[in-house]
């Protein structure tokens, strides 16, 4: 760590020693109150500013507040700030900028003493951290069980009405938990009408920010920096009313399955953000979706949406906090209720399309959809019949805007890539059965899928992306996309057409 540009660390004479003892006494008294008081006292003793900078949280304490940015920059680039005195302290960096009239030795003494006291405070906090973390985990479990009144009474925050949930996973989760805990400095007493709870459950880190209405984005910024530094993937859901904590919890897990190293924090409302649904004529789309989903309760629809977004029953079970067997049984029951084979890839794509339809009344007017149809050159749909998931209403996808979207998405794929991709999607992204049907090696198919992902510029690991690609392939199909039509040239090779 850098220091002021002098080696004169001592103050000569008895008067200097007395001043150092007085400074140490003042810092010790401030440390018994809080870390903020300790930093403020250090700034007063050097007649300048003092900042405790954390690599994740930024400025933890700053006196004055306007010095926070300078302190963080000095901690990140110490050589650019030789006038500042810096010391490592409790996993962070203490930065002091003394007035020109303050002897360098005095500034060093204040910095060293303050850093030592911060270490003591950090060790004491670490001793209590285990108990506090267990309490946080218990409160999160109570929220998930629906005991919102008991939790808000415990927290003493009558204005805590909404929650934003983050669910993080990764190899370095224990270290990330401690870093985020230190950065957030969670307290069970409401601060600015917000309380942050965090705890590890089932191999993941759950962060729940309870607040009034909307949050200020502070926790999101911390989670984003933490995810980048510790290579975590995170899903975010909310703000939602506190009573809907289980919904936010499962939606955050579904969103996390769409996260990638290029986009480590994914909001739930961005999962499956469709480029297709805004193109559909609103009125017939909404009527069809409402008819298809009429047998389902909101709980049924949420379970199906989480399942379709995560892409598998075990992942959906983990997101919903249920066993995989329970999810399988409920999906079988819903398949009978809907009268459709939910194991069919086309049915799944249509179901996801129905679940993402706008609610009745969200459209401005029926005239908007009729204008869309007239501009596309297609005729209005015929008389309504019984709505089925296996087949979309006439004219819903057969419009110019949808055809343009589909060609822009999957157009230009070479025949062997298109056939392989369609087969893989029909097998719900399972490589082994798709390779067996195509009569190619799994490594060959994996290479083709990599080429498809590069050509499409889409994340094929995202189940909602795969559903839209499946619909685009159907909309642009001129042949059967049959594995038997895969171009070949002897053996298991293929030829380019």
C-alpha positions as CSV (number, residue, x, y, z in Angstrom):
1,X,0.0,0.0,0.0
2,X,1.2,3.5,-0.7
3,X,1.8,6.1,2.0
4,X,2.6,9.7,2.1
5,X,5.9,10.6,0.6
6,X,8.1,10.6,3.7
7,X,9.7,8.2,6.1
8,X,9.2,10.4,9.2
9,X,6.7,8.2,11.0
10,X,7.4,9.5,14.5
11,X,6.6,12.7,16.2
12,X,9.6,14.0,18.2
13,X,9.4,14.8,21.9
14,X,6.9,14.2,24.8
15,X,4.4,16.5,23.2
16,X,4.2,14.4,20.1
17,X,3.8,11.2,22.1
18,X,1.0,12.8,24.1
19,X,-0.8,13.9,20.9
20,X,-0.5,10.3,19.5
21,X,-2.0,8.9,22.7
22,X,-4.8,11.5,22.6
23,X,-5.5,10.6,18.9
24,X,-5.5,6.9,19.7
25,X,-8.0,7.5,22.6
26,X,-10.3,9.5,20.3
27,X,-10.2,6.8,17.7
28,X,-10.9,4.1,20.3
29,X,-14.0,5.9,21.6
30,X,-15.3,6.4,18.1
31,X,-14.7,2.7,17.2
32,X,-17.0,1.7,20.1
33,X,-19.8,3.6,18.5
34,X,-19.7,2.6,14.8
35,X,-17.4,2.3,11.8
36,X,-18.8,5.5,10.4
37,X,-17.9,7.4,13.6
38,X,-14.4,5.9,13.4
39,X,-13.9,7.1,9.8
40,X,-15.2,10.5,10.7
41,X,-12.9,10.8,13.7
42,X,-9.9,9.8,11.5
43,X,-10.8,12.5,9.0
44,X,-11.0,15.1,11.8
45,X,-7.6,14.1,13.2
46,X,-5.9,14.5,9.8
47,X,-7.9,17.7,9.0
48,X,-8.8,16.2,5.6
49,X,-10.9,13.4,4.3
50,X,-11.1,9.6,5.0
51,X,-12.8,6.8,3.0
52,X,-13.1,3.1,3.6
53,X,-13.3,1.6,0.1
54,X,-14.5,-1.9,-0.7
55,X,-13.8,-3.5,-4.1
56,X,-17.5,-4.5,-4.4
57,X,-19.5,-2.0,-2.4
58,X,-17.4,1.1,-3.3
59,X,-17.2,3.6,-0.5
60,X,-18.4,1.9,2.7
61,X,-17.8,5.0,4.9
62,X,-16.8,8.4,3.7
63,X,-16.1,11.7,5.5
64,X,-17.1,14.0,4.0
65,X,-19.6,12.2,1.6
66,X,-18.2,14.2,-1.4
67,X,-14.8,12.4,-1.0
68,X,-16.2,9.0,-1.7
69,X,-15.4,8.9,-5.4
70,X,-11.8,10.2,-4.7
71,X,-11.3,7.6,-2.1
72,X,-12.5,4.7,-4.3
73,X,-10.3,5.9,-7.2
74,X,-7.3,6.3,-4.9
75,X,-7.8,2.7,-3.6
76,X,-8.0,1.4,-7.2
77,X,-4.9,3.3,-8.4
78,X,-2.7,4.1,-5.4
79,X,0.3,5.2,-7.6
80,X,-1.8,8.0,-9.0
81,X,-2.5,9.4,-5.5
82,X,0.9,9.6,-3.7
83,X,-0.4,12.2,-1.3
84,X,-2.9,9.7,0.2
85,X,-2.1,7.4,3.0
86,X,-3.5,3.9,2.5
87,X,-3.8,0.8,4.7
88,X,-5.6,-2.5,4.2
89,X,-8.4,-2.9,6.7
90,X,-11.0,-5.7,7.2
91,X,-11.0,-6.7,3.6
92,X,-11.2,-3.2,2.3
93,X,-8.8,-0.2,1.9
94,X,-8.6,2.8,4.3
95,X,-7.6,6.0,2.4
96,X,-6.7,9.2,4.3
97,X,-5.9,12.5,2.7
98,X,-4.3,14.8,5.3
99,X,-4.2,18.6,5.2
100,X,-0.8,20.0,4.1
101,X,-0.2,21.3,7.6
102,X,-0.5,17.9,9.2
103,X,2.8,16.1,9.9
104,X,3.2,13.0,7.7
105,X,4.1,10.9,10.8
106,X,0.8,11.9,12.5
107,X,-1.2,10.9,9.4
108,X,0.5,7.5,9.3
109,X,-0.2,7.0,13.0
110,X,-3.9,7.8,12.5
111,X,-4.1,5.5,9.5
112,X,-2.4,2.6,11.2
113,X,-4.5,2.9,14.4
114,X,-7.7,3.3,12.4
115,X,-6.9,0.3,10.3
116,X,-6.2,-1.8,13.4
117,X,-9.5,-0.8,15.0
118,X,-11.3,-1.6,11.8
119,X,-9.7,-5.1,11.9
120,X,-10.9,-5.6,15.5
121,X,-14.5,-4.5,14.5
122,X,-14.3,-6.9,11.5
123,X,-13.2,-9.8,13.7
124,X,-16.0,-9.1,16.1
125,X,-18.5,-8.9,13.2
126,X,-17.2,-12.2,11.9
127,X,-17.8,-13.9,15.2
128,X,-21.5,-12.8,15.1
129,X,-21.9,-13.4,11.4
130,X,-22.7,-17.1,11.6
131,X,-25.7,-16.4,13.9
132,X,-26.9,-13.5,11.9
133,X,-26.7,-15.5,8.6
134,X,-28.7,-18.3,10.2
135,X,-31.3,-15.8,11.3
136,X,-31.5,-14.3,7.8
137,X,-32.0,-17.8,6.3
138,X,-34.8,-18.5,8.8
139,X,-36.6,-15.2,7.9
140,X,-36.3,-16.1,4.2
141,X,-37.9,-19.5,4.8
142,X,-40.7,-17.8,6.7
143,X,-41.4,-15.5,3.8
144,X,-41.5,-18.4,1.4
145,X,-43.9,-20.2,3.7
146,X,-46.2,-17.2,3.6
147,X,-45.6,-15.8,7.1
148,X,-45.1,-12.2,5.9
149,X,-46.8,-10.6,8.9
150,X,-44.5,-12.4,11.3
151,X,-41.4,-11.3,9.3
152,X,-42.4,-7.7,9.0
153,X,-43.2,-7.6,12.7
154,X,-39.8,-9.0,13.5
155,X,-38.1,-6.4,11.2
156,X,-40.2,-3.6,12.7
157,X,-40.9,-2.2,9.2
158,X,-44.6,-1.5,8.7
159,X,-43.7,0.2,5.4
160,X,-42.1,-3.0,4.0
161,X,-44.7,-3.9,1.3
162,X,-42.7,-5.3,-1.7
163,X,-39.7,-7.6,-2.3
164,X,-37.1,-8.0,-4.9
165,X,-35.4,-11.4,-5.0
166,X,-32.0,-12.5,-6.4
167,X,-30.9,-16.1,-6.7
168,X,-27.2,-16.7,-7.4
169,X,-25.2,-19.8,-8.2
170,X,-21.6,-20.6,-8.8
171,X,-18.5,-22.4,-7.5
172,X,-17.2,-19.5,-5.3
173,X,-20.5,-19.0,-3.5
174,X,-19.3,-19.1,0.1
175,X,-16.7,-16.4,-0.5
176,X,-19.2,-14.4,-2.5
177,X,-21.7,-14.6,0.4
178,X,-19.2,-13.2,2.8
179,X,-18.1,-10.4,0.4
180,X,-21.7,-9.4,-0.3
181,X,-22.5,-9.5,3.4
182,X,-19.7,-7.2,4.2
183,X,-20.6,-4.9,1.3
184,X,-24.4,-4.7,2.1
185,X,-23.8,-4.6,5.9
186,X,-27.3,-6.1,6.4
187,X,-29.3,-5.1,9.5
188,X,-32.7,-6.2,10.7
189,X,-33.6,-2.6,11.4
190,X,-35.1,-0.9,8.4
191,X,-32.8,1.6,6.8
192,X,-34.4,4.1,4.4
193,X,-37.5,1.9,4.4
194,X,-35.5,-1.1,3.1
195,X,-34.2,-4.3,4.7
196,X,-31.9,-6.8,2.9
197,X,-32.0,-10.5,3.9
198,X,-29.6,-13.0,2.5
199,X,-28.9,-16.7,3.1
200,X,-27.7,-19.8,1.4
201,X,-30.3,-22.5,0.6
202,X,-29.8,-25.7,-1.4
203,X,-26.4,-24.7,-2.9
204,X,-27.4,-21.1,-3.9
205,X,-27.4,-17.6,-2.5
206,X,-30.8,-16.0,-2.0
207,X,-31.0,-12.2,-1.5
208,X,-34.3,-10.7,-0.7
209,X,-34.6,-6.9,-0.5
210,X,-37.7,-5.8,1.3
211,X,-38.8,-2.2,0.6
212,X,-41.7,0.1,0.0
213,X,-42.8,0.0,-3.6
214,X,-39.6,0.2,-5.6
215,X,-35.9,-0.2,-4.8
216,X,-33.1,2.2,-5.5
217,X,-31.0,-0.3,-7.5
218,X,-28.2,-0.4,-4.9
219,X,-28.5,-4.2,-4.3
220,X,-28.7,-4.8,-8.1
221,X,-25.4,-2.9,-8.6
222,X,-23.7,-4.9,-5.8
223,X,-25.0,-8.2,-7.2
224,X,-23.8,-7.3,-10.7
225,X,-20.3,-6.5,-9.5
226,X,-20.2,-9.6,-7.3
227,X,-21.3,-11.8,-10.1
228,X,-18.6,-10.5,-12.4
229,X,-15.8,-10.8,-9.8
230,X,-16.8,-14.2,-8.5
231,X,-18.1,-15.7,-11.8
232,X,-21.7,-16.2,-10.6
233,X,-24.9,-16.5,-12.5
234,X,-28.0,-14.7,-11.1
235,X,-31.7,-14.3,-11.7
236,X,-33.7,-11.3,-10.4
237,X,-37.5,-11.0,-9.9
238,X,-39.5,-8.1,-8.6
239,X,-40.5,-5.8,-7.2
240,X,-43.5,-7.8,-6.3
241,X,-45.9,-7.5,-3.3
242,X,-44.5,-9.2,-0.2
243,X,-47.2,-11.8,-0.3
244,X,-45.9,-13.0,-3.7
245,X,-42.5,-13.9,-2.3
246,X,-42.8,-17.5,-3.5
247,X,-43.6,-16.3,-7.0
248,X,-40.6,-14.0,-7.0
249,X,-38.4,-16.7,-5.7
250,X,-39.3,-19.2,-8.4
251,X,-39.2,-16.5,-11.2
252,X,-35.7,-15.5,-10.1
253,X,-34.5,-19.2,-10.5
254,X,-36.1,-19.4,-13.9
255,X,-34.3,-16.2,-14.9
256,X,-31.0,-17.5,-13.7
257,X,-31.2,-20.4,-16.1
258,X,-31.1,-17.8,-18.9
259,X,-27.9,-16.1,-17.5
260,X,-24.6,-16.5,-19.4
261,X,-21.0,-15.3,-18.8
262,X,-21.8,-12.4,-21.1
263,X,-25.0,-11.5,-19.2
264,X,-24.6,-12.7,-15.6
265,X,-27.7,-11.1,-14.1
266,X,-31.0,-11.6,-15.9
267,X,-34.3,-10.0,-14.8
268,X,-37.3,-12.3,-14.8
269,X,-39.3,-10.0,-17.0
270,X,-36.5,-10.2,-19.6
271,X,-36.6,-14.0,-19.8
272,X,-38.2,-15.0,-23.0
273,X,-38.6,-11.4,-23.9
274,X,-40.3,-12.2,-27.2
275,X,-39.5,-10.6,-30.6
276,X,-42.5,-12.5,-32.0
277,X,-45.4,-11.7,-29.7
278,X,-45.4,-7.9,-30.5
279,X,-45.8,-8.8,-34.1
280,X,-49.0,-10.8,-33.6
281,X,-52.5,-9.3,-34.2
282,X,-53.5,-8.6,-30.6
283,X,-57.3,-9.4,-30.6
284,X,-57.2,-12.9,-32.1
285,X,-54.0,-13.7,-30.2
286,X,-55.6,-12.7,-26.9
287,X,-58.8,-14.5,-27.6
288,X,-57.0,-17.7,-28.6
289,X,-54.7,-17.6,-25.5
290,X,-57.6,-16.9,-23.2
291,X,-59.6,-19.9,-24.6
292,X,-56.6,-22.2,-24.4
293,X,-55.7,-21.2,-20.8
294,X,-59.3,-21.1,-19.5
295,X,-59.0,-24.5,-17.7
296,X,-55.9,-23.3,-15.8
297,X,-55.7,-21.5,-12.5
298,X,-53.0,-18.8,-12.0
299,X,-51.0,-21.4,-10.0
300,X,-51.2,-23.8,-12.9
301,X,-50.0,-21.2,-15.3
302,X,-47.1,-20.1,-13.1
303,X,-45.9,-23.8,-12.8
304,X,-46.1,-24.2,-16.6
305,X,-44.3,-20.9,-17.2
306,X,-41.5,-21.8,-14.8
307,X,-41.2,-25.2,-16.4
308,X,-41.1,-23.9,-20.0
309,X,-38.6,-21.1,-19.0
310,X,-36.2,-23.4,-17.2
311,X,-36.5,-26.1,-19.9
312,X,-36.7,-29.2,-17.6
313,X,-38.8,-30.7,-14.8
314,X,-35.8,-31.0,-12.3
315,X,-34.9,-27.4,-12.9
316,X,-38.5,-26.3,-12.5
317,X,-38.7,-28.3,-9.3
318,X,-35.7,-26.6,-7.9
319,X,-37.1,-23.2,-8.8
320,X,-40.5,-23.9,-7.3
321,X,-39.2,-25.7,-4.2
322,X,-40.9,-28.9,-5.0
323,X,-39.7,-32.4,-5.7
324,X,-39.1,-33.5,-9.3
325,X,-41.8,-36.2,-8.9
326,X,-44.4,-33.7,-7.8
327,X,-43.7,-31.5,-10.8
328,X,-43.9,-34.4,-13.2
329,X,-47.2,-35.5,-11.7
330,X,-48.7,-32.0,-11.9
331,X,-47.6,-31.6,-15.5
332,X,-49.2,-34.9,-16.4
333,X,-52.4,-33.7,-14.7
334,X,-52.2,-30.4,-16.6
335,X,-51.6,-32.3,-19.9
336,X,-54.9,-34.1,-19.4
337,X,-56.7,-30.9,-18.3
338,X,-55.5,-29.1,-21.5
339,X,-56.1,-32.1,-23.7
340,X,-52.7,-31.9,-25.3
341,X,-49.4,-33.7,-25.3
342,X,-47.1,-31.4,-23.4
343,X,-44.1,-33.5,-24.4
344,X,-44.5,-32.4,-28.0
345,X,-42.1,-29.5,-28.9
346,X,-44.7,-27.7,-31.0
347,X,-47.3,-27.9,-28.3
348,X,-44.7,-26.5,-25.8
349,X,-43.9,-23.6,-28.1
350,X,-47.6,-22.8,-28.6
351,X,-48.2,-23.0,-24.8
352,X,-45.4,-20.6,-24.1
353,X,-46.9,-18.3,-26.7
354,X,-50.3,-18.5,-25.0
355,X,-48.8,-17.8,-21.5
356,X,-47.0,-14.7,-22.8
357,X,-50.1,-13.2,-24.4
358,X,-51.3,-9.8,-23.2
359,X,-54.1,-9.8,-20.8
360,X,-57.5,-8.9,-22.2
361,X,-57.8,-5.1,-22.2
362,X,-54.1,-4.5,-22.6
363,X,-54.5,-3.8,-26.3
364,X,-55.6,-0.3,-27.3
365,X,-58.4,-1.5,-29.5
366,X,-59.4,-4.2,-31.9
367,X,-58.9,-1.7,-34.7
368,X,-55.2,-1.8,-34.1
369,X,-55.1,-5.5,-34.8
370,X,-57.3,-5.2,-37.9
371,X,-54.9,-2.5,-39.1
372,X,-52.0,-4.9,-38.6
373,X,-53.8,-7.6,-40.6
374,X,-54.7,-5.2,-43.4
375,X,-51.2,-3.9,-43.7
376,X,-49.9,-7.5,-43.8
377,X,-52.2,-8.3,-46.7
378,X,-53.8,-11.3,-44.9
379,X,-57.5,-11.8,-44.3
380,X,-59.2,-11.8,-40.9
381,X,-59.3,-15.2,-39.1
382,X,-62.4,-17.3,-39.8
383,X,-65.1,-18.2,-37.4
384,X,-63.7,-19.2,-34.0
385,X,-63.5,-22.9,-33.3
386,X,-62.4,-24.9,-30.3
387,X,-59.0,-23.6,-29.3
388,X,-56.3,-26.2,-29.3
389,X,-52.6,-26.1,-28.5
390,X,-51.7,-28.3,-31.4
391,X,-52.8,-25.7,-33.9
392,X,-52.7,-21.9,-34.0
393,X,-55.7,-19.9,-35.3
394,X,-55.6,-19.2,-39.0
395,X,-53.9,-15.9,-39.8
396,X,-52.0,-15.7,-36.5
397,X,-48.6,-16.5,-37.8
398,X,-49.4,-16.2,-41.5
399,X,-48.7,-12.5,-41.8
400,X,-45.9,-10.6,-43.5
401,X,-44.4,-9.3,-40.3
402,X,-44.0,-12.8,-38.8
403,X,-42.6,-14.2,-42.1
404,X,-40.1,-11.4,-42.2
405,X,-39.1,-12.1,-38.6
406,X,-38.8,-15.8,-39.2
407,X,-36.7,-15.4,-42.3
408,X,-34.4,-12.9,-40.5
409,X,-33.9,-15.4,-37.7
410,X,-33.3,-18.7,-39.4
411,X,-32.9,-17.7,-43.0
412,X,-29.5,-18.6,-44.5
413,X,-29.0,-21.8,-42.5
414,X,-27.4,-24.5,-44.6
415,X,-29.7,-27.5,-45.2
416,X,-27.8,-29.9,-42.9
417,X,-27.7,-27.3,-40.1
418,X,-31.4,-26.6,-40.4
419,X,-32.4,-30.3,-40.4
420,X,-30.1,-31.0,-37.4
421,X,-31.4,-28.0,-35.5
422,X,-35.0,-28.9,-36.1
423,X,-34.4,-32.5,-35.0
424,X,-32.6,-31.3,-31.9
425,X,-35.4,-29.0,-30.9
426,X,-38.0,-31.8,-31.4
427,X,-36.0,-33.8,-28.9
428,X,-36.1,-30.9,-26.4
429,X,-32.4,-30.0,-26.7
430,X,-31.2,-33.6,-25.9
431,X,-28.2,-34.3,-28.1
432,X,-28.0,-38.1,-27.8
433,X,-31.4,-39.0,-29.1
434,X,-31.2,-36.3,-31.8
435,X,-27.8,-37.6,-33.0
436,X,-29.2,-41.2,-33.1
437,X,-32.1,-40.1,-35.3
438,X,-29.8,-38.1,-37.6
439,X,-27.3,-41.1,-37.7
440,X,-24.3,-38.8,-36.8
441,X,-22.0,-38.8,-33.9
442,X,-22.9,-36.6,-30.9
443,X,-19.6,-34.6,-31.4
444,X,-20.6,-33.9,-35.0
445,X,-24.1,-32.7,-33.9
446,X,-22.6,-30.6,-31.1
447,X,-20.3,-28.9,-33.7
448,X,-23.3,-28.2,-36.0
449,X,-25.3,-26.7,-33.1
450,X,-22.3,-24.4,-32.3
451,X,-22.4,-23.2,-35.9
452,X,-26.2,-22.7,-35.6
453,X,-25.8,-20.6,-32.5
454,X,-23.2,-18.5,-34.2
455,X,-25.3,-18.0,-37.3
456,X,-28.5,-17.2,-35.3
457,X,-26.6,-15.1,-32.7
458,X,-28.9,-16.6,-30.0
459,X,-28.3,-18.5,-26.8
460,X,-29.5,-22.0,-27.5
461,X,-29.2,-22.9,-23.8
462,X,-32.3,-20.6,-23.2
463,X,-35.4,-22.7,-23.4
464,X,-37.6,-19.7,-24.5
465,X,-35.1,-18.9,-27.3
466,X,-35.4,-22.5,-28.5
467,X,-39.2,-22.2,-28.5
468,X,-39.1,-19.2,-30.8
469,X,-36.6,-20.8,-33.1
470,X,-38.8,-23.8,-33.4
471,X,-41.7,-21.6,-34.4
472,X,-39.5,-19.7,-36.9
473,X,-38.4,-23.0,-38.5
474,X,-42.0,-24.1,-38.9
475,X,-42.9,-20.7,-40.4
476,X,-40.2,-20.9,-43.0
477,X,-40.4,-24.6,-43.8
478,X,-40.6,-25.5,-47.4
479,X,-39.9,-29.2,-46.9
480,X,-40.3,-31.7,-44.1
481,X,-36.9,-31.0,-42.4
482,X,-36.7,-34.8,-42.2
483,X,-33.5,-36.4,-40.9
484,X,-33.8,-38.8,-43.8
485,X,-33.3,-35.8,-46.1
486,X,-30.0,-34.9,-44.5
487,X,-27.5,-34.3,-47.3
488,X,-24.9,-37.1,-47.3
489,X,-21.9,-38.4,-49.3
490,X,-21.2,-41.9,-48.2
491,X,-21.0,-43.2,-44.6
492,X,-22.0,-40.6,-42.1
493,X,-20.6,-37.6,-43.8
494,X,-22.7,-34.9,-45.5
495,X,-22.2,-32.7,-48.5
496,X,-23.0,-29.0,-48.9
497,X,-25.7,-28.1,-51.4
